[in-house]
Amino acid sequence: MKPSRIELDNLAKIAIEAALLGGSILTDYAQKGFEIHKKSKINLVTEADFASEQAIVGVISQAFPSHQVLAEEEGLHTTHNSPYKWIIDPLDGTTNFAHGFPMYNVSIGVEHEGSVEVGVVLDPTRNELFVAKKGSGSTLNATPIHVSATPKLDDALLVTGFAYDVHTVADNNLKEFCEFSLRARGMRRTGTAAIDLCYIACGRLDGFWELKLNPWDTAAGKLIVEEAGGRVTNYNGEPFSIYGQDLIASNTLIHDEMIDVLANVRTE
């Protein structure tokens, strides 16, 4: 049985509360400084990641002690047999954060029996709060948002990202990046998938693709795009799972062109 409207409102309320707390912690660390550690050669983690995650999980666990919680840094925090799972990135854009580049966020998605029902993304550097509840549309700071009306790939502003193994594997998105750079009006790379998805949702960008994403990268953003009128699939145009590995998100109008470009490049 799907969550009721009242249940969705309550889930969103707690998700927003948790995101705001996490965002305030990130802002404090950005101002006072922090230690940086390496997960791998180019994959960083900071004190702020852990502090934000701990605070977010605390808010959620207090409100919904029986719910499952999956977070980037500590993995599955609970083993409760609940139909609800909170999927959290306490600091999406850690490399940006570590360099003082103001493009990072807190991302929280709430999944119910495999379907993401609530998505919240907070950009604390711009005080922008993106929220979606399934069936209720998406908002930016409580104002409804919608994807762009850009009709063709030639006119589109696209965004992408690169996985942490970009230096060591052949399937690293560089060929795709080159081809889209020749086809689209412009290319951007923010370093944060959640913001990329939110910018598709509010029409700042028209299309996004990326490989090797994780559930906490996409859970909230996928719903925010779809509730804003956009389309999210895998590279083959099939329904996208947040546990999948490749994603295309767009304003729907350029989606098939993006699928064709990726198919052509990846079969060469």
N, C-alpha and C positions, 0 to 999 in steps of 0.2 A: 504494500500500500504506500502510495506516494505521500510525502510530507504535506500537511495542510498549509494554507497560506499563513496562518498564525505561527505554525512551527517554523516556516521559512523566515518569517520576520524575526523570530527569536534567534535563529541560527545566524542570520545576517547581523543582528545587533551585537552578538558576542564576537563574531568575526571582526567587525569594525572596531570594537573595543580592544580586542587583542592586537589588531594591526596598528592602531594608534599608539598603544603602549610600546610595541616593538619599534615603531618608527621613532618614538621619542628617545628610546635607548640608542638607536643608530645615530641620531642627531647629537646626543651627548658624547658618544665616543668620537664622532667626527670632529668635535670641538676640542676635546681634551687629549686625544691621541689613544693609540692602542697597539698591541703586539700583533705581528703578522707571522703566520706559519704556512708551510707548504704541504699540501696534500700530495702534489706531484710537481714536476718542473714548473708548470705555469698555472696550476690550480691552487689558489690561495684560500686560507681561512683565517679569520681574525677573532679576537676576543669578542667583538661586537656580534658576530654570527651566533656564538654560543649564548651570550647574555640575552639577545633578542629572542632566540628560540626558547630559552628557559622561561622567560616572562610570558611569551605567547602561549606556550603549553600550559603554564600555570593558570592563566585566565580560562582557557578551554576546559581544563580538567576540573576546575572548581564549578563551572557552570554545567558541564556534562560529564560527570565522572565515569560513566559507563561507555563513552564513545572511544573509538580507536583514534590514535593520533600518529600520523606518519610525517616526520620532519627530516630535512636534508641532513643535518649534522649528526643526530642521534638515532636516525632510523625510526622503527616502530616503537613508540614509547609505551604502548599498552598492548595487551593481547586479549582484550575484551571481545566477546562474541556479539558485537553490535552491528546493525546495518549501516551505522554512520561512521565515516572515516574523515578526519580532518587532515588535509594535505598542505604542508607548510613549508615555505621557503622564508626563513627569518631575515635573510639578506641576499636578495637576488641582484647580482652585479658586484660581487665581492672584489673583483679586480679593480673595477672603477672606484669603489669605496676606498680600497687600499692606496690608490694613487691620488685621492682627493678629487676625482672626477665626479661631478654631481649628477650621476645617473644610476640610481639603485632604488630598491623598493622592498617592501614586505608583501608577500603573496600568500593568500589563504584560500583554499578551496574546501568545500564540504561535499563529500560524496555520500550518496545514499543508495545502497544496493547497486553499486557500479555506475550510478549516474550522478554527475556533479550538479548539485542543486543551488549552491551559493558560491559566488566568487567575489573576493575583495582584494584589490591591489592598492597599496598606499605608496605614493612617491613623496617621501618627507622633504625632499629638497625643493619641491614646487608646491607643497601642500595640496596635492591632487589625490583624491580618493575615488577610485573606480569601484563600482558595486554592481553586481548582477544577481538577480534571483530568477530561477527558471520560470519562464512564462510571464515575467514582469518587465522585461527590457533591461537596459543597462543605463547607468548614470555616471556622470563625472561631477563630483561635489553636488550631488542631488539633482542635477540637471540632466534630462534624457539626452543620450548620444546616439549617433547612427553612423554607419560606415559611409565612405565616400561614394560619389557617383562617377568616378573616373571610368570611362567605358572601355579603354584599350590599354594593353601593356605598354605600348609606345608612349603613352601619356602618364604612366604610373611612377610613383615614388615608392621604391621597394626597400626592404630591410632584411638582413640575415645575420647569422652568427656562425661561429666556428667552435667545434668541440675541443676539449682540452688535449686530444691526441692529434691535433692538426699537424704537428711537426713530424709525426712518426707513421702515419697511415696514408695509403693512397686515396681512400675514399674520404676526402677532407673538405669537400665543398668548394674548392678553389676553381675547378672547371665550371661549375654551376654559377659561381660568382662572376666569372669573366663573361659568360654567355648572357646572363641577365643584365650585366653592365652595358652590353652592346645593344640590348633590346629595349630597356626601360629609359624613362626620362632621367632618373637619378637613382643612386644607391646610397643607403646609410647602414651603419653598424653601431648600435647603441651599447652592446655588451650585456643586455638584459632582456631575456625572452618575454618576461611578463609585461614589461613596458612596451616592447614591440607589439604584442597582442593588443594591449590597451590602445595604442596609437592607431592600429587598424580599426578598432571599434569606434573611435571618435573621429576618424576621417583624416588624421594627420598623415597617415601612411596608407597605401593602397594594397600592398601585398607583402607577405612574409613567408620565408621557407627556412627550414633548418633541420639538421641531422642530430641524432644522439641526444635528444632532450630527455629529461626526467619528469616524473609526475608532478613534482613540486614546481617545475618550470612552467607547466602548462595548465594545471587543473583550474585555477581561477581565470586565467586569460582566455582559455577556450570558451568558457561559458559567457564571458563578457563580450567576446566577438560575436558569438552566435545570437545572443540576446540583442545585440546592436544591429542585426540584419546581415551579418557576415557569414562566411562559409569556412569551415575547418575540415580538412581531410588529410589522409596520408598522401604520399607522392603519387599513388595510383588513382587518386580520386575517391577512395573508399572512406567510410566513416573513420574518424580519427579516435584512437584510444589514448588516454593520457599515459598509458603504460607502453605505448608504441615508440618507435624510434625516429620516424620522419614525419614532418608536418608541413602543410601549406595552409595559410590563413589569408583570406582576402575579402574584398568588398563584394564578392560573388561574381562581379562582371568580368574580371580578368582571370578568374580562377582556372578556366579550361586552358587558356593560353599558357599559364604557368605550368600546368600539368604537362602540356606538350613540350615546353622547353626542357623541363627536367627529364622527360622520357627520352628526348633526342640526345641530350648530353650524356645521359647515363648508359646509353646503349652504344655509344661510339667506341 
